[in-house]
């Protein structure tokens, strides 16, 4: 009976990790392709489902840009979800700290990012530029 429970738990965890990876892939695709409304919807779905950011496994991507975007998204979600009015208790997965900056600056939003705009530090440390209040629409 205990072995069956552990197997079921393990399968549930793998399904959850697969689902989180899939959503993070979609969020990354939306952000990189400039589909901010689609990105916003995915972000809201994540929040409504109360997914735990700490449960996101390290992506299998080999593309440095995609990895940087994914790590930045997850770190930013933790910041936003832990801030008022949400005051959640999210944690950044350890793999995010291992993802460095891309070689060139990449603007992930439209021309709303002006040269004198303040940028979101979580993205900026990886040479990715989004507005400072990015994702605070939740």
C-alpha positions in Angstrom: 0.0 0.0 0.0 2.8 2.5 0.9 4.7 1.6 -2.3 1.5 2.4 -4.4 1.1 5.7 -2.6 4.8 6.7 -3.3 4.5 5.6 -7.0 1.3 7.7 -7.3 3.0 10.7 -5.6 6.0 10.4 -7.9 3.8 10.3 -11.0 1.8 13.3 -9.7 5.1 15.2 -9.2 6.3 14.4 -12.7 2.9 15.4 -14.2 3.1 18.7 -12.2 6.7 19.3 -13.3 5.7 18.6 -16.9 2.8 21.0 -16.7 4.9 23.7 -15.1 7.6 23.3 -17.8 4.9 23.5 -20.5 3.4 26.7 -19.1 6.9 28.2 -18.7 7.6 27.3 -22.4 4.5 29.0 -23.5 5.2 32.1 -21.4 8.7 32.3 -22.8 7.4 31.9 -26.4 4.8 34.6 -25.8 7.3 37.0 -24.4 9.9 36.4 -27.1 7.3 36.8 -29.8 5.9 40.0 -28.4 2.5 38.5 -27.5 2.1 40.4 -24.2 -1.6 39.7 -23.8 -1.1 35.9 -24.2 1.8 36.2 -21.8 -0.5 38.0 -19.3 -3.2 35.3 -19.6 -0.6 32.6 -18.9 0.7 34.5 -15.9 -2.8 34.9 -14.5 -3.5 31.1 -15.0 -0.3 30.4 -13.1 -1.5 32.6 -10.2 -5.0 31.2 -10.2 -3.8 27.7 -10.0 -1.4 28.6 -7.1 1.5 26.8 -8.7 4.7 26.8 -6.6 7.6 28.5 -8.4 10.0 26.4 -6.3 8.6 23.3 -8.0 9.7 24.4 -11.5 12.5 22.0 -12.6 15.5 23.2 -14.5 14.5 23.5 -18.1 16.1 21.2 -20.7 16.7 24.2 -23.0 20.2 24.6 -24.4 19.4 28.1 -25.8 21.0 30.7 -23.5 18.3 33.3 -24.3 15.4 30.9 -23.5 17.1 29.8 -20.3 17.7 33.4 -19.3 14.1 34.4 -20.0 12.8 31.4 -18.1 14.9 32.0 -15.0 13.9 35.7 -15.1 10.2 34.9 -15.4 10.3 32.5 -12.4 12.3 34.9 -10.3 10.0 37.8 -11.1 6.9 35.7 -10.3 8.4 35.0 -6.9 8.9 38.8 -6.4 5.4 39.7 -7.5 3.6 36.9 -5.7 5.5 37.6 -2.4 4.6 41.3 -2.6 1.4 43.0 -1.4 -1.4 42.4 -1.9 -0.6 38.7 -2.5 1.9 38.2 0.3 2.5 34.6 -0.8 5.4 32.5 0.4 7.1 31.6 -3.0 10.7 30.6 -3.4 13.1 30.7 -6.3 14.3 27.3 -7.5 18.1 26.9 -7.1 18.7 26.4 -10.8 17.7 30.1 -11.5 20.9 31.3 -9.8 23.0 29.2 -12.2 21.6 31.0 -15.3 23.7 33.9 -16.4 23.3 36.8 -18.7 23.0 36.6 -22.5 25.8 38.3 -24.5 23.7 41.1 -26.1 20.9 43.3 -24.6 17.5 42.0 -25.6 14.3 44.2 -25.4 11.5 41.9 -24.5 8.8 44.5 -24.8 7.7 46.9 -27.5 8.9 50.4 -27.9 7.4 51.2 -24.5 11.0 50.6 -23.4 12.6 53.9 -23.9 16.3 54.5 -23.4 15.7 56.4 -20.2 13.2 53.9 -18.8 13.9 52.1 -15.5 14.2 48.4 -16.0 13.2 45.4 -13.9 16.4 44.2 -12.2 15.6 40.5 -12.3 15.6 40.6 -16.1 18.2 43.3 -16.5 20.9 41.2 -14.6 20.6 38.8 -17.6 20.7 41.6 -20.2 17.0 41.3 -20.8 15.0 44.5 -20.7 11.4 44.9 -19.5 9.8 47.8 -17.7 10.5 48.1 -13.9 6.9 47.2 -13.0 6.7 44.3 -15.3 4.2 41.6 -14.2 2.6 43.8 -11.5 -0.8 43.6 -13.3 -1.9 40.7 -11.1 
